[in-house]
Amino acid sequence: MRAHASVLHLDLDAFFASVEQRDKPSLRGKPVVVGGTGGRGVVSTASYEARRYGVGSAMSTREARARCPHAAFLSGRFHAYREASAVVMALLRELSPLVEPLSLDEAFVDLAAAGLPDLDVDTVTQTAQRLRARVYEATDGLTASVGVASSKFLAKVASDLDKPDGLVVVTPGTELELLRPMAATVIPGVGPATAERLRRAGLHTVADLERVSEEELVRLLGRAHGSGLHRLAHARDDRAVEPERETKSVSVEGTYDTDLTDTRLMESLLTSQAKDVARRLRASGFSGRTVTIKVRLHDFTTLSRSTTLASPTDQENVVGRLARGLLAELLAHPDSEAQVRGGVRLLGVGVSGLADWVQDDLFGDLLETGPTDPTDAVEPATETEPPEPPRARSSGWAPGLDVEHDEHGRGWVWGSGRGVVTVRFETRESPAGPVRSFADDDPALHRWQPPDLDPPADP
């Protein structure tokens, strides 16, 4: 660990849902759930109002509706999240040249490279306070929780201690004092299954883990997971903040509040991400030869697997099949399997080796990646690169979609079905607006996106 508390972790609070509440005045202070809105959808983010009812990311939309039926269930708006994220990441890079984005809403910052006059606790605390205030102002009201400590692990733990809109600075030398009384589940990767194994062994707190030998934890949890848990229970983490590297690829990543351990759920999420990667490839006129999956574990270790095709593709079935195959390959290795079973906090699919052409029929016999009816696919739930709003089954007007009416102006889709679309006319700058209904083929109603993006096709 470092001698100073010079690693800052910033996490935008309930990011997708907060952006929706900011841009939709009628939803402020109310439960909002963002993600797949169909029966087989997956929650991406829930507002804190919805979390009080037990709704969380990676939960099925069906279960979320059962727990909080009065919530607003919205599909994602990538352009709005990307815009807000860009503002925040620019502020972080103004502060330090060493910024490591983990997703659209989360990043590590190396304050030792920030040129501060000192790295004492008072200085870094004031720096973090100013940063949070700048984020709030620059994003029109989004809040961030921040942790500052002597390592990435401790900074991440600290940022979770006072959510939402909190700041915790861990004084160097007090790391173990902070961790010891905490439940073992504070350590990334100690999800329900691991916690139950530890409970049966009489291990409940970080202090309990600290007293157990590495060999004993390896016996209980496997080599990779046991060794990682032993290291973090002793607050040992010397990883550097690694700045973002530009890559020539199209990718989608998802970060989840609860670590993933269910292989079928991970396969479904990869399938959804592959679908969106392929859509974005086609929209950009590109195809790609190399498919990569990214798996970030409970302890922030990142694993990846890649495979390269003979010719480029832009087909979601091909990308999805290869992504699931790469996950299976990862799980086939004993060490990797133990690491993944310990908990996955981020999944991603990317395509690189881009080209501006595709051999259309090359993979005609390989399209066997699951349901052929697109309405049967699990809808995307990503924290880093969420999809454009998916088309609703009934009319194409997905809930939350930005729209504009020739007479009434801008608003968003409140709901649709049976040939009718209902719109609430309000924007970020307006008060809560009126609700009006139209025929879903009304020529005066259009999808809306910022002027710098290509106009979308109406449903």
N, C-alpha and C positions, 0 to 999 in steps of 0.2 A: 504494500500500500504506500501511498505518497505521504510525505511529511506534513502536507497541508491539505485542507479541504478545498481542492481545486478542480474537482469533477462535478459539473452541474448536470442534472437530469431534469428536463422540462417535459411535462405531459399536459396537453390541452384537455380540459375536463369534458368528458362525454362529447367528443369533438363533433361527430356527424350530427348528433341530436342537438347540440348547442348551436351549430350553424343553422339548422332548420328552425329552431326557436328564435334565433336572431332575425332570420329573414321572413318569418311568418308570425307577425305580432299576436295573432289570436292563439298561438300555441305556447306563448311564454308563461312559465310557471305550471305547465300541464305536462302529463306524461306523454313522451314521444318515443317511438321505436322506429329505427331505421334499418332496412335490410330487405330481404325477400318478403313480399307481401302475400304470396300464395300459400296454399296449404302445406307445401313442402319447402317453404322458404326457411332461411336461417337469419337470426338477428345479428346485425352488425354492431350497432350501438344503441343503448337505451339511455334516455335522460335520467337524471337523478330522481326525478319524480316517479319514473317507471321502475327504477331499481328498488324503490321502497316496497314494491310488490313482488320482488324476487326475479325481475326480468334482467337477463344479462346476455352478453355477446356469446355467439355460438349456440345459443338455445334455439330450438325450433320455433318458428313463428306460431305454430299451433299451440305450443305450451305457453308462449308469451301472451297470446290472446286469452288463454284460459286464466292466467294469473292477473292480467290487467286488461280486461275487455274494453275499458273506456279510453285506452290510450289511442293516440293518432299513429297509425302504422303507415310509414312512408317509404317509398323506394328511394334509392340514392341519387344524388345530383353531383356527379364528379366535378363539374366545372366550378361549383361553389366551394367544395372542399379543397380543390387544388389551389384556387385563388387565395383562400384564407391561409393555407399552409405555406404558400410562397411568401406571403407577407411575414409570417413568423420566422421562417428559415432565414429570410434576409436580415431580420433583426439579430438573430443568433450569429450570423456571419459578420455582422458589423461589430459584434462584441468580441469574437475570437475567430481566427482563421481555421481553428480545428473544431469542426462541428461534424458529428456523426449522426445523421438522421436514421432513425429506426423505422419510421413510418411517416405518414403525412402529419401526424399529431404528436410525435415523440422524438426527442433527440438528446444526445449527450453533447456537452460543450466543455472544452478544456480551458479552464480559466487561467491556467499557468501560461498559456499562450496569448492571453488577452491584454497584456501590457499593463496590468493593474499595478498601482504603486506598492502594494503589499498584498500578501495572501492570508492575512490574519482573518479571524472569524468575523470581526466587525466589517472589514472591507468587502469580503465576499457576500456577506448578508445584505449590505447596502446595494451591492451590484445586482444581486438577485431580485431585490425589491424593485429597483428601477426597471429591470427587465420585465417583470410581471406587469408593471404599470404601463410600459410601452406596448406590450402585447395587447392589453385590454383596450388601449386607445387606438392602436393601429388596426385592430380587427373589429372595431365597433362593438366591443363588449364581450368578447370571448375571454374566459379566464383560464389560467394555467396553474397547475400545482408544480412546485419546484423543490428538488432536494439537492443539497450540496454536501459532498463528503470526500473522503480520501480515496475512493475507488468507485467504479461503475456500480458494483453491487450495492454498496451502501447508499450511493446517491439515488438509485432506483427505489430502494426500501424507504428512504427518507421522503421521496416525492409522494409516496403512497400513504404517509402517516397522517396527513392533514388535508385530505381531499374533501370537497373541491376548494380551489382557490387558496391553497395553503403554501407555506414555505417552512422547511425544516433544514437547518444546517447542523451537521454532525461534527462536533469539535474533535479534532484529531486526538487519539488516545482514548476516546470514549466509545469506540465502535462496539466492542464486546459488551460493555456495560449497557448499551442500547439494545443489543440483540438478545442477550441472555434471557430476559423474562418473556420474550415474545414466543408465541406458538411456533412450532416447527414449520407450519404452513406459510410463514412469512418468507421462507426461502423459496425462490422460484423452483418449480418442479415438484414441490411437495403438495400434490393434489390429494383428492379424497382417497385414492387407492394407496398411495405411498404413506399418507398420514395414518391410515388404518394399520398398515404393516408396522409402522413405528409405534403406534399405540399398543399393539399387542406385545411389542418388545419393551414396553414401559417408557417409551421416549416421547415426550409431549412438547417440550420447549427446546429452544436453541441451546440453552444451558445443558439439557440432557444430552443433546447431540455432541456438544463440545467434550463431554466426559467419556464418550464412547470412542474406541479406537477406529482407525480407518478400516482395518481388517474386518471388524464387526459390521460396519456399515456396508462394506462390499459383500459380506456374506448375506446380509439382509436384502440388499437392493441390486446387486450386480456391480461389476467393476466400475463401469463408467458413471452410473448414477451415484453409487456409494462414495466413490472418490470425490466427485464434484460436490456432494453434500457435505462431506467432511471438510473440504477446503472452505466452503462458504460459511459453515458453522463456526469456523475460526476466523471469519472476516478476511480471508486471504483472497485477494483479487488484484492482480497487477496488470490487467489488460489496459492498453492505451486507447485513447479516443482516436478513432480512425476517420479522417474526413471522407466525405462522399467522393466516389470516383465516377466520372461520366462513362456510361456504357451505351453502346449502340444497340439497344434492344427495346423490346416492348414487354413489360412485365406487370403483374398484378400481385400484390401481397396483402395478407390479412393478419392483423394482430388481435389477439383475443384476451378478454378479461380473465377467463378461466383457462388454464393450460389444457390442451387437447390430449387425450389418451386413447380415444376410440378410433381405430383404424378406418372403420366405415365412414365415420364423419369426416376424417381427413381426406379420404378418397372423394367424397361428395364435394368438399370445398375445393379440392384441386380441379375437379371436373367443372365446377362453376367458374373458377378463375381461368381455366383454359378457354372456356367459351368466350369470356370477355377479352382475353388476349387476342384470340382469333378475330373477334369483331373489330378490335382496334387496328389490327394488322390490315384487314380488308378496307377499313375506312381510310387508312393512310396510304393505301395502294402498295403495301409491302407484303412479303412473305419471308419466311426464315427457315434456316436449316437446323439450328441447334436449339433443342428444348432443354430447359434447366428447371429443376425444382430447388427451392431454398427452404430449409427447415431450421428455425431458430429455437433452441431448446430453453428449458426452464432457467438455466444458468447463463443464458445469453450466448452460449456456444452456437455457432452457425455451421450447419452441414449443408452440402449441396451435391447434387448429382446431375450429370448432363448426358445427352445422347445426340448424335448428329446424323441427319438424314442425307441420303444421296442427292436429293433435290429439295428445294424450298417448298414449304406448305403454308397455307393460311386457313386450314380446315380445323374447326374446333374439335372434331372427333379424333383426328390424328394427334393434335396437341394433348388432348385429354388422356388418350390411351397411353401415350408415352410418359406423361406426368405420373399417372398411376403406376406404370411399370417402374419408373424410377423410385417411387416410394416403396414399392415391393422389394426392389433391389436393396434399398437402404435398410429395410427391416430384415432382410435375409442375413445380414452380417450380425453376428452375436453382439459385438460391442455397440454398434449403431442401434440395434433393436432395443437394447437396454436403455440407451440414452433417449430414444424417441418415446419409449413406454414411460419414462420418467416425467414426461410432460413437454408439449410443444406450445410455444406462445406465439409463433408466427409461421405461416405457410405462404409460399409464393410460387408462381409459375412464370417463367420468362422465355421468350424466343429471341434468339440473336442470329448472327450471320445473315443479316437482312438482305433481301434482293427485291427488285421491283417487278418480278415475274413469278409465276407459279405454274407447275405442270399439273393441270387440272385433274387428269384421270389417274395419276400415279398411284394414289392410295384408295382407289375405288373399292377394292376388296377388303380394306382394313377398317372400314367404318363400323366398328362393333363396340363402341364405347359406352353403351347403356341405352337409355330410353331414346327412341327416335322421335317421339312427340316432344317438342321443346317445352311444352307446358308441364311435362313430367320431370324436368330437370330441377335439381336444387338450385334455387336462385342465389346469386352471388351475395357474399357478406364479407367485404374486405375493408380493412382499416387504412390501407395505404393507397390503393388505386381502385376505388369503387367504380362500378359500371355506370354508364348512362342509364337513366330510368328504364327498366324493362317494360315491355308492352304488356298491359293487363290482358287477361284472357278474353274479357267480354268486349272491350271496345278499343284498346290501345292507349287509353288515357290513364296512365299509372298514377296512383295517389302520391301527391307531393310534387308532381311534374310542373315545371314552370311553363306558363301559357300566357298568351296575349290575345285579347279580343279587340276587333277593330273599333268597337264603340266604347267598351268599358275599360280598356287598358290592360295592365298586367295583373296577373294573379297566379293561383296554383290550384291544381286539381284536388278537390275535397273528396270526390268519389265518383264512380262511374259504373254503368251496367244497364242492361235492358234498353240500350239505345240512347241513354241519357248520360251526360257528363255534368257534374256539379263543380263549380269553380268559386273559390273565395278570392275576391279582388282586394289584395293588399300586397305591400312590399315591405322591405326592411325599413324604409323611411316613412311609412304611413301608419296610421292607427289600424286596429283590427277592422277589416273591411266586410262588405256585404257578401252574401252568398247568392249565386244565381245558377240556374240550370239551363242547359242547351241540348239540342240534339247532338249526338256524338259525331255527326257529319256536317255540323254547322260550318259553312265556308268562312265565317268571320272569326273562328277560333283557331289559333295556331300554337304550336310549341314555340317556346322562347328560349334563347340562349344568349350569352353576352355577345356584343357586336364583333369581337375579335375571333369568334368561332364561326364555322360554316353553319348557315341556317339549317336546322334539322328538318327532316321530312315529317309532315303531319301524319297522324295515324290513318 
